[in-house]
Amino acid sequence: MHRRWIAGLVVVGAGVVGLLLWPFITALEIIDGRDGHIAFCAKVRPGEELVLSYVHSVNKRPVYDTLRAEADHLVIVGSRFDSFGAGMPEASTSEGTLAVAPDGWLEWTVNRAVPDITVRVGWVAEHTLHVKGQEIRLADLAEPGKPLTMRVRKIRMLDFLKGRCIP
């Protein structure tokens, strides 16, 4: 009887350790391109959308890029902007569709899956990630001119419990 009790504790303990160490929580991570450390992490659900906003470098107007987190990658959904500028789409192409929204803004729809997205933090672009009701200024995570890479991956419960990721 005593052996069964000990065996049961071992099985339960192994289950708890496995739960803590097995990566099964989907998270958005922002990785510092200089040294590879995780500068930001947020738990996300597959299908959850986030927005990267910035000020266009030439026309100084706002741009809102919508991204969607999936189980192991990101999807570039599209962009919203109110005026054309260098590098901005001017017409529909095989890459995406350009339309005018009812509010007069231009909407570029892409829906392109990518493993990650690297952004060089702008000097005046005010790159801001809108996720989980929070606004994360990329300049608070890395100096202007430095690269940050966004990716979705599975993380361990232990990392989540240690507060390395916002819920």
FIPABA-359642 format. One line per 5 residues: their letters; for each residue y negated, x, z of N, C-alpha, C, CB. Coordinates in Angstrom, 3 decimals. Glycine has a CB too. Layout:
BEGIN
a = Y:X:Z:Y:X:Z:Y:X:Z:Y:X:Z | ...
//
This chain:
BEGIN
mhrrw = 1.202:0.824:0.000:0.000:0.000:0.000:-1.259:0.863:0.000:-0.002:-0.934:1.209 | -1.248:1.908:0.800:-2.377:2.820:0.898:-2.621:3.526:-0.431:-2.139:3.844:2.006 | -1.551:3.892:-1.136:-1.672:4.569:-2.425:-2.308:3.642:-3.465:-0.290:5.051:-2.911 | -1.955:2.376:-3.444:-2.532:1.426:-4.393:-4.031:1.284:-4.151:-1.836:0.052:-4.281 | -4.419:1.263:-2.917:-5.828:1.145:-2.564:-6.604:2.363:-3.079:-5.994:1.002:-1.031
iaglv = -6.043:3.559:-2.875:-6.668:4.791:-3.349:-6.704:4.799:-4.876:-5.910:6.034:-2.816 | -5.625:4.381:-5.525:-5.588:4.334:-6.988:-6.648:3.358:-7.511:-4.176:3.920:-7.487 | -6.808:2.247:-6.829:-7.834:1.271:-7.212:-9.228:1.860:-7.099:-7.729:0.020:-6.346 | -9.478:2.598:-6.015:-10.786:3.247:-5.845:-11.038:4.283:-6.941:-10.875:3.916:-4.463 | -10.003:5.018:-7.309:-10.139:6.024:-8.364:-10.491:5.347:-9.684:-8.835:6.851:-8.509
vvgag = -9.831:4.240:-9.999:-10.090:3.519:-11.239:-11.528:2.968:-11.243:-9.063:2.368:-11.420 | -11.935:2.368:-10.135:-13.296:1.824:-10.033:-14.318:2.952:-10.131:-13.481:1.043:-8.702 | -14.072:4.052:-9.442:-14.984:5.209:-9.489:-15.109:5.759:-10.897:-14.499:6.314:-8.548 | -13.973:5.867:-11.590:-14.006:6.364:-12.966:-14.790:5.401:-13.854:-12.572:6.556:-13.514 | -14.662:4.112:-13.603:-15.407:3.114:-14.373:-16.906:3.234:-14.144:-14.941:1.709:-14.009
vvgll = -17.301:3.438:-12.901:-18.725:3.586:-12.575:-19.278:4.855:-13.215:-18.940:3.620:-11.038 | -18.545:5.957:-13.097:-18.979:7.220:-13.714:-19.088:7.044:-15.226:-17.992:8.375:-13.372 | -18.095:6.404:-15.824:-18.138:6.156:-17.270:-19.337:5.315:-17.655:-16.861:5.470:-17.732 | -19.635:4.287:-16.857:-20.782:3.422:-17.124:-22.088:4.212:-17.054:-20.815:2.254:-16.127 | -22.192:5.130:-16.110:-23.399:5.931:-15.954:-23.563:6.976:-17.048:-23.389:6.607:-14.615
lwpfi = -22.453:7.516:-17.542:-22.508:8.641:-18.468:-22.291:8.272:-19.936:-21.496:9.643:-18.070 | -21.775:7.094:-20.205:-21.518:6.703:-21.586:-22.815:6.167:-22.207:-20.381:5.633:-21.659 | -23.256:6.709:-23.337:-24.495:6.238:-23.960:-24.295:4.891:-24.666:-25.011:7.281:-24.960 | -24.856:3.829:-24.103:-24.709:2.511:-24.710:-26.006:1.705:-24.724:-23.651:1.738:-23.981 | -27.079:2.244:-24.152:-28.362:1.539:-24.135:-29.169:1.997:-25.352:-29.149:1.807:-22.794
talei = -29.624:1.046:-26.167:-30.432:1.382:-27.339:-31.848:1.685:-26.881:-30.422:0.226:-28.386 | -32.377:2.841:-27.308:-33.705:3.257:-26.880:-34.490:3.863:-28.037:-33.603:4.257:-25.731 | -35.786:3.631:-28.005:-36.709:4.314:-28.904:-37.168:5.567:-28.171:-37.933:3.391:-29.320 | -37.013:6.714:-28.814:-37.472:7.969:-28.230:-38.539:8.577:-29.126:-36.293:8.955:-28.033 | -39.511:9.212:-28.493:-40.484:10.014:-29.217:-40.258:11.448:-28.766:-41.974:9.535:-28.953
idgrd = -39.902:12.285:-29.743:-39.529:13.665:-29.471:-40.680:14.585:-29.858:-38.237:14.050:-30.233 | -41.023:15.505:-28.968:-42.043:16.511:-29.255:-41.453:17.505:-30.240:-42.531:17.230:-27.949 | -42.043:17.612:-31.424:-41.523:18.470:-32.480:-41.609:19.953:-32.193:-42.236:18.190:-33.727 | -42.393:20.328:-31.204:-42.533:21.750:-30.890:-41.365:22.268:-30.082:-43.819:21.998:-30.139 | -40.946:21.511:-29.082:-39.891:22.021:-28.203:-38.700:21.071:-28.059:-40.465:22.303:-26.843
ghiaf = -38.757:19.907:-28.692:-37.626:18.988:-28.678:-37.488:18.127:-27.439:-36.402:19.746:-28.846 | -38.435:18.204:-26.494:-38.295:17.367:-25.302:-38.700:15.926:-25.612:-39.148:17.927:-24.142 | -38.168:15.013:-24.828:-38.464:13.596:-25.007:-39.804:13.314:-24.341:-37.328:12.689:-24.412 | -40.811:12.989:-25.153:-42.157:12.738:-24.644:-42.325:11.293:-24.187:-43.192:13.069:-25.710 | -41.501:10.378:-24.736:-41.595:8.964:-24.396:-40.271:8.300:-24.731:-42.772:8.276:-25.150
cakvr = -39.915:7.291:-23.945:-38.679:6.546:-24.185:-38.879:5.106:-23.737:-37.474:7.195:-23.439 | -38.371:4.168:-24.528:-38.423:2.746:-24.169:-37.126:2.081:-24.617:-39.666:2.040:-24.817 | -36.564:1.279:-23.739:-35.384:0.495:-24.089:-35.809:-0.549:-25.124:-34.744:-0.184:-22.816 | -35.045:-0.658:-26.205:-35.330:-1.642:-27.246:-34.047:-2.392:-27.606:-35.936:-0.957:-28.503 | -34.227:-3.558:-28.173:-33.103:-4.335:-28.683:-33.051:-4.177:-30.197:-33.226:-5.837:-28.281
pgeel = -31.880:-4.079:-30.785:-31.824:-4.084:-32.251:-32.556:-5.311:-32.795:-30.350:-4.067:-32.747 | -33.419:-5.089:-33.762:-34.230:-6.154:-34.331:-35.628:-6.232:-33.736:-33.540:-7.463:-34.145 | -35.866:-5.520:-32.640:-37.183:-5.544:-31.995:-38.192:-4.759:-32.830:-37.102:-4.961:-30.559 | -39.387:-5.340:-32.988:-40.420:-4.686:-33.781:-41.451:-3.997:-32.893:-41.106:-5.698:-34.691 | -42.029:-2.925:-33.436:-43.106:-2.199:-32.775:-44.128:-1.870:-33.848:-42.583:-0.898:-32.045
vlsyv = -45.324:-1.539:-33.425:-46.403:-1.276:-34.378:-47.024:0.079:-34.073:-47.479:-2.397:-34.327 | -47.219:0.856:-35.121:-47.948:2.113:-35.032:-49.298:1.870:-35.708:-47.151:3.316:-35.708 | -50.372:1.932:-34.930:-51.700:1.719:-35.504:-52.452:3.040:-35.559:-52.496:0.674:-34.683 | -53.364:3.119:-36.514:-54.183:4.322:-36.647:-55.402:4.003:-37.505:-53.362:5.494:-37.267 | -56.349:4.917:-37.494:-57.542:4.798:-38.318:-57.329:5.675:-39.549:-58.840:5.215:-37.527
hsvnk = -57.475:5.083:-40.741:-57.279:5.813:-41.994:-58.269:6.979:-42.072:-57.452:4.866:-43.217 | -57.788:8.122:-42.512:-58.601:9.344:-42.498:-59.770:9.323:-43.479:-57.733:10.524:-42.801 | -59.671:8.552:-44.555:-60.734:8.553:-45.557:-61.687:7.374:-45.381:-60.134:8.525:-46.952 | -61.135:6.151:-45.382:-62.030:4.996:-45.317:-62.369:4.568:-43.886:-61.408:3.838:-46.048 | -61.767:5.222:-42.904:-62.062:4.975:-41.473:-61.808:3.532:-41.050:-63.509:5.330:-41.172
rpvyd = -60.832:2.889:-41.684:-60.469:1.504:-41.367:-59.097:1.481:-40.704:-60.474:0.617:-42.648 | -58.809:0.452:-39.908:-57.525:0.394:-39.205:-56.348:0.085:-40.128:-57.591:-0.645:-38.115 | -55.202:0.677:-39.787:-53.939:0.422:-40.474:-52.902:0.122:-39.397:-53.502:1.648:-41.378 | -52.053:-0.870:-39.652:-51.006:-1.256:-38.715:-49.660:-1.187:-39.426:-51.260:-2.682:-38.142 | -48.844:-0.212:-39.061:-47.512:-0.067:-39.641:-46.497:-0.726:-38.708:-47.159:1.439:-39.877
tlrae = -45.742:-1.674:-39.233:-44.716:-2.343:-38.438:-43.377:-1.654:-38.678:-44.630:-3.861:-38.791 | -42.701:-1.340:-37.573:-41.381:-0.713:-37.603:-40.420:-1.627:-36.856:-41.408:0.727:-36.969 | -39.156:-1.574:-37.234:-38.132:-2.356:-36.537:-37.045:-1.415:-36.054:-37.537:-3.463:-37.458 | -36.696:-1.542:-34.789:-35.609:-0.753:-34.215:-34.287:-1.436:-34.554:-35.779:-0.593:-32.665 | -33.339:-0.665:-35.018:-31.976:-1.155:-35.208:-31.076:-0.339:-34.287:-31.516:-1.042:-36.719
adhlv = -29.787:-0.518:-34.358:-28.877:0.121:-33.412:-28.949:1.642:-33.440:-27.472:-0.314:-33.693 | -29.153:2.238:-34.628:-29.140:3.700:-34.712:-30.162:4.260:-35.701:-27.765:4.170:-35.101 | -31.150:3.459:-36.072:-32.181:3.912:-37.001:-33.408:3.018:-36.896:-31.648:3.926:-38.447 | -34.448:3.392:-37.623:-35.659:2.589:-37.723:-35.749:1.990:-39.122:-36.917:3.438:-37.405 | -36.458:0.894:-39.231:-36.750:0.291:-40.522:-38.269:0.213:-40.644:-36.078:-1.131:-40.670
ivgsr = -38.802:0.788:-41.717:-40.226:0.636:-42.007:-40.370:-0.735:-42.644:-40.780:1.796:-42.953 | -40.932:-1.680:-41.895:-41.060:-3.056:-42.372:-42.212:-3.151:-43.361:-41.277:-4.032:-41.191 | -43.373:-2.618:-42.988:-44.525:-2.673:-43.868:-45.802:-2.322:-43.143:-44.646:-4.036:-44.483 | -46.916:-2.525:-43.835:-48.240:-2.176:-43.306:-49.221:-3.312:-43.536:-48.764:-0.885:-43.958 | -50.221:-3.358:-42.654:-51.370:-4.272:-42.823:-52.627:-3.419:-42.804:-51.417:-5.389:-41.689
fdsfg = -53.518:-3.676:-43.751:-54.780:-2.952:-43.803:-55.797:-3.838:-44.508:-54.622:-1.574:-44.534 | -57.080:-3.573:-44.273:-58.103:-4.466:-44.829:-58.901:-3.866:-45.972:-59.041:-4.876:-43.755 | -58.596:-2.615:-46.340:-59.259:-2.018:-47.501:-58.399:-0.895:-48.052:-60.668:-1.491:-47.130 | -58.581:-0.613:-49.318:-57.806:0.440:-49.962:-58.346:1.803:-49.548:-57.841:0.286:-51.499 | -57.481:2.794:-49.617:-57.872:4.163:-49.307:-56.850:5.117:-49.889:-58.010:4.373:-47.782
agmpe = -57.141:6.392:-49.818:-56.229:7.406:-50.350:-54.841:7.242:-49.740:-56.771:8.827:-50.076 | -53.826:7.194:-50.594:-52.445:7.086:-50.122:-51.988:5.679:-49.795:-52.274:7.924:-48.928 | -52.879:4.711:-49.862:-52.507:3.325:-49.568:-52.075:2.655:-50.875:-53.701:2.543:-48.898 | -51.093:1.768:-50.820:-50.641:1.101:-52.050:-51.745:0.212:-52.629:-49.377:0.259:-51.773 | -51.786:0.162:-53.957:-52.801:-0.642:-54.644:-52.201:-1.801:-55.431:-53.606:0.234:-55.575
astse = -50.858:-1.793:-55.560:-50.173:-2.849:-56.311:-48.703:-2.860:-55.909:-50.326:-2.640:-57.855 | -48.024:-3.951:-56.223:-46.589:-4.022:-55.985:-45.871:-3.043:-56.911:-46.066:-5.465:-56.197 | -44.817:-2.430:-56.392:-44.014:-1.485:-57.174:-42.549:-1.711:-56.827:-44.438:0.005:-56.893 | -41.684:-0.867:-57.363:-40.265:-0.956:-57.007:-40.045:-0.553:-55.549:-39.418:-0.065:-57.937 | -41.021:0.126:-54.952:-40.918:0.560:-53.545:-41.284:-0.535:-52.555:-41.810:1.758:-53.308
gtlav = -42.166:-1.451:-52.970:-42.607:-2.485:-52.049:-43.500:-3.504:-52.728:-43.330:-1.867:-50.883 | -43.839:-4.540:-51.969:-44.639:-5.644:-52.474:-45.978:-5.686:-51.749:-43.890:-6.981:-52.310 | -47.061:-5.793:-52.511:-48.404:-5.915:-51.952:-48.863:-7.352:-52.117:-49.398:-4.929:-52.637 | -49.363:-7.936:-51.035:-49.853:-9.311:-51.073:-51.097:-9.421:-50.197:-48.756:-10.310:-50.604 | -51.891:-10.461:-50.469:-53.058:-10.742:-49.641:-52.658:-11.841:-48.659:-54.307:-11.168:-50.514
apdgw = -52.818:-11.563:-47.373:-52.473:-12.533:-46.324:-53.566:-13.598:-46.233:-52.287:-11.821:-44.945 | -53.264:-14.747:-45.626:-54.270:-15.813:-45.487:-55.557:-15.356:-44.787:-53.673:-16.971:-44.718 | -55.450:-14.334:-43.925:-56.644:-13.849:-43.221:-57.422:-12.809:-44.035:-56.244:-13.250:-41.876 | -56.977:-12.536:-45.290:-57.671:-11.609:-46.159:-57.180:-10.171:-46.072:-59.106:-11.647:-45.853 | -56.325:-9.873:-45.106:-55.786:-8.518:-44.984:-54.733:-8.302:-46.055:-55.189:-8.277:-43.573
lewtv = -54.529:-7.051:-46.418:-53.505:-6.678:-47.390:-52.219:-6.370:-46.640:-53.955:-5.457:-48.251 | -51.104:-6.862:-47.166:-49.803:-6.636:-46.533:-48.870:-5.968:-47.531:-49.190:-7.968:-46.017 | -48.373:-4.797:-47.156:-47.440:-4.019:-47.953:-46.083:-4.169:-47.295:-47.873:-2.507:-48.065 | -45.111:-4.787:-47.972:-43.777:-5.009:-47.429:-42.808:-4.034:-48.074:-43.318:-6.471:-47.655 | -42.068:-3.300:-47.228:-41.189:-2.244:-47.723:-39.727:-2.495:-47.327:-41.651:-0.884:-47.189
nravp = -39.473:-2.667:-46.025:-38.112:-2.816:-45.470:-37.204:-1.659:-45.875:-37.491:-4.142:-45.933 | -37.602:-0.443:-45.492:-36.849:0.768:-45.821:-36.258:1.370:-44.533:-37.766:1.810:-46.551 | -34.941:1.525:-44.507:-34.263:2.139:-43.361:-34.450:3.653:-43.406:-32.749:1.775:-43.349 | -34.767:4.237:-42.254:-34.937:5.694:-42.137:-34.312:6.147:-40.819:-36.458:6.103:-42.208 | -33.780:7.375:-40.755:-33.196:7.851:-39.501:-34.249:8.131:-38.431:-32.388:9.104:-39.755
ditvr = -35.449:8.556:-38.873:-36.532:8.844:-37.932:-37.845:8.886:-38.694:-36.287:10.187:-37.180 | -38.938:8.949:-37.947:-40.271:9.024:-38.542:-41.044:10.094:-37.780:-41.015:7.629:-38.496 | -41.598:11.055:-38.513:-42.398:12.099:-37.885:-43.870:11.862:-38.204:-41.949:13.507:-38.361 | -44.690:11.915:-37.164:-46.129:11.715:-37.281:-46.820:12.935:-36.705:-46.588:10.411:-36.556 | -47.775:13.476:-37.435:-48.629:14.530:-36.875:-49.775:13.813:-36.166:-49.164:15.538:-38.000
vgwva = -49.932:14.085:-34.901:-50.963:13.423:-34.112:-52.324:13.755:-34.719:-50.894:13.858:-32.612 | -53.093:12.711:-35.028:-54.375:12.903:-35.686:-55.489:13.300:-34.733:-54.759:11.659:-36.404 | -56.477:13.981:-35.304:-57.655:14.383:-34.524:-58.559:13.183:-34.279:-58.437:15.502:-35.250 | -58.685:12.306:-35.275:-59.556:11.134:-35.138:-58.812:9.835:-35.461:-60.777:11.275:-36.052 | -57.534:9.930:-35.790:-56.767:8.764:-36.240:-56.458:7.777:-35.114:-55.474:9.219:-36.872
ehtlh = -56.519:8.231:-33.872:-56.211:7.365:-32.727:-54.839:6.707:-32.878:-57.293:6.287:-32.569 | -53.822:7.475:-33.288:-52.461:6.942:-33.401:-52.057:6.290:-32.084:-51.453:8.063:-33.785 | -51.641:5.043:-32.163:-51.234:4.297:-30.970:-49.966:3.522:-31.288:-52.366:3.336:-30.488 | -48.964:3.670:-30.426:-47.729:2.916:-30.570:-47.799:1.696:-29.659:-46.487:3.797:-30.235 | -47.585:0.513:-30.235:-47.588:-0.743:-29.489:-46.125:-1.156:-29.324:-48.440:-1.870:-30.226
vkgqe = -45.619:-1.054:-28.095:-44.217:-1.350:-27.822:-44.092:-1.918:-26.417:-43.336:-0.083:-27.984 | -43.272:-2.943:-26.260:-42.995:-3.542:-24.957:-44.277:-3.981:-24.241:-42.229:-2.556:-24.085 | -45.263:-4.455:-24.998:-46.519:-4.897:-24.404:-47.413:-3.763:-23.924:-46.232:-5.803:-23.265 | -47.070:-2.538:-24.268:-47.866:-1.382:-23.862:-48.457:-0.697:-25.088:-47.011:-0.387:-23.050 | -49.544:-0.001:-24.873:-50.154:0.812:-25.915:-50.015:2.274:-25.498:-51.662:0.420:-26.148
irlad = -49.278:3.042:-26.298:-49.025:4.450:-26.010:-49.825:5.287:-27.004:-47.494:4.784:-26.089 | -50.848:5.969:-26.515:-51.649:6.849:-27.376:-50.850:8.122:-27.634:-53.041:7.181:-26.721 | -50.593:8.419:-28.905:-49.808:9.601:-29.221:-50.520:10.887:-28.804:-49.502:9.637:-30.704 | -51.858:10.871:-28.771:-52.608:12.049:-28.321:-52.377:12.329:-26.832:-54.108:11.856:-28.590 | -51.858:11.343:-26.098:-51.503:11.571:-24.688:-50.137:12.248:-24.577:-51.497:10.235:-23.907
laepg = -49.361:12.236:-25.662:-48.025:12.823:-25.663:-47.992:14.221:-26.263:-47.080:11.933:-26.418 | -48.914:14.505:-27.183:-48.966:15.816:-27.832:-50.387:16.068:-28.322:-47.948:15.901:-29.014 | -50.735:17.316:-28.436:-52.064:17.698:-28.921:-52.224:17.284:-30.383:-52.290:19.224:-28.762 | -53.468:16.973:-30.789:-53.707:16.671:-32.204:-53.216:17.811:-33.096:-55.204:16.413:-32.454 | -52.623:17.408:-34.223:-52.075:18.371:-35.165:-50.599:18.663:-34.938:-52.849:19.643:-35.089
kpltm = -50.072:18.294:-33.774:-48.671:18.562:-33.449:-47.795:17.392:-33.880:-48.502:18.830:-31.939 | -46.544:17.671:-34.273:-45.643:16.601:-34.723:-44.918:15.900:-33.572:-44.621:17.166:-35.684 | -44.776:14.594:-33.728:-43.937:13.779:-32.850:-42.972:13.010:-33.745:-44.800:12.802:-31.949 | -41.714:12.940:-33.341:-40.700:12.235:-34.127:-40.188:11.039:-33.344:-39.530:13.178:-34.501 | -40.230:9.866:-33.986:-39.698:8.636:-33.395:-38.296:8.404:-33.937:-40.623:7.411:-33.699
rvrki = -37.385:8.043:-33.042:-36.014:7.737:-33.457:-35.428:6.709:-32.497:-35.131:9.027:-33.496 | -34.365:6.064:-32.950:-33.620:5.130:-32.109:-32.242:5.729:-31.899:-33.535:3.691:-32.753 | -31.801:5.740:-30.660:-30.454:6.236:-30.372:-29.949:5.600:-29.088:-30.439:7.784:-30.256 | -28.690:5.810:-28.813:-28.073:5.311:-27.588:-28.305:6.334:-26.477:-26.543:5.040:-27.795 | -28.683:5.836:-25.307:-28.872:6.718:-24.155:-27.949:6.281:-23.023:-30.354:6.710:-23.686
rmldf = -27.800:7.154:-22.048:-26.931:6.880:-20.900:-27.649:6.007:-19.872:-26.469:8.198:-20.248 | -26.905:5.215:-19.162:-27.440:4.408:-18.073:-28.092:5.312:-17.028:-26.326:3.548:-17.431 | -27.517:6.485:-16.802:-28.054:7.427:-15.830:-29.491:7.819:-16.196:-27.158:8.679:-15.746 | -29.758:8.094:-17.475:-31.112:8.428:-17.908:-32.061:7.249:-17.691:-31.113:8.844:-19.386 | -31.583:6.069:-17.960:-32.392:4.867:-17.779:-32.717:4.667:-16.299:-31.659:3.629:-18.343
lkgrc = -31.721:4.824:-15.430:-31.925:4.629:-13.999:-32.833:5.687:-13.382:-30.598:4.630:-13.291 | -32.864:6.864:-13.960:-33.726:7.928:-13.461:-35.186:7.718:-13.853:-33.244:9.267:-13.975 | -35.475:6.640:-14.562:-36.839:6.324:-14.938:-37.324:7.083:-16.153:-37.740:6.593:-13.802 | -36.412:7.616:-16.937:-36.813:8.356:-18.133:-37.180:7.434:-19.285:-35.703:9.287:-18.562 | -36.940:6.136:-19.104:-37.194:5.157:-20.153:-37.817:3.924:-19.528:-35.891:4.795:-20.913
ip = -38.817:3.319:-20.208:-39.349:2.078:-19.687:-38.420:0.928:-20.101:-40.803:1.840:-20.197 | -38.262:-0.051:-19.230:-37.344:-1.162:-19.550:-37.863:-2.053:-20.666:-37.099:-2.005:-18.316
//
